[in-house]
Amino acid sequence: MFDVKQLIGEVAAQNGIRLEPDDPLFALVTLNQIVLEQSMKEFQDELQQRIAEFHASMDAAERRAGKMLANKVKESAEAMRQGLQEDIHQAGLKAREIVHLVNEAHRRPALIRWSALGLVVGTLLFGAGVWLGTLLR
């Protein structure tokens, strides 16, 4: 509450008016104090409600932002996966090309060697057949 003696002293000092503790003016002061306390309580209740609504809207915004972030992460992961798949596919194609070139590089000398050996053996067989043919005649 308030100190009546202090209020009486302040009114006397500032206004030059003398009041008594049972003066009806103090009833008005008490009424004013009660109205002020009720107004403050209503304001405080309203403020608490607004704060609760603010927290609820912040929670909803955080959930929406979290969902949006999760979607963006999924999209980015999918794009990265597709990029990696494309890189793997390209690497596979290059590896096949290199293997083909290596096979061609090894196959050509072998083909030449076998062809030369075939010609030599064929010539030897032909020569042996001619020689054998002259002997048997």
Buried (B, 14 or more C-beta within 10 A) or exposed (E): EEEBEEBBEEBEEEEEEEBEEEBEEBEEBEEEEEEEEEEEEEEEEEEEEEEEEEEEEEEEEEEEEEEEEEEEEEEEEEEEEEEEEEEEEEEEEEEEEEEEEEEEEEEEEEEEEEEEEEEEEEEEEEEEEEEEEEEEE
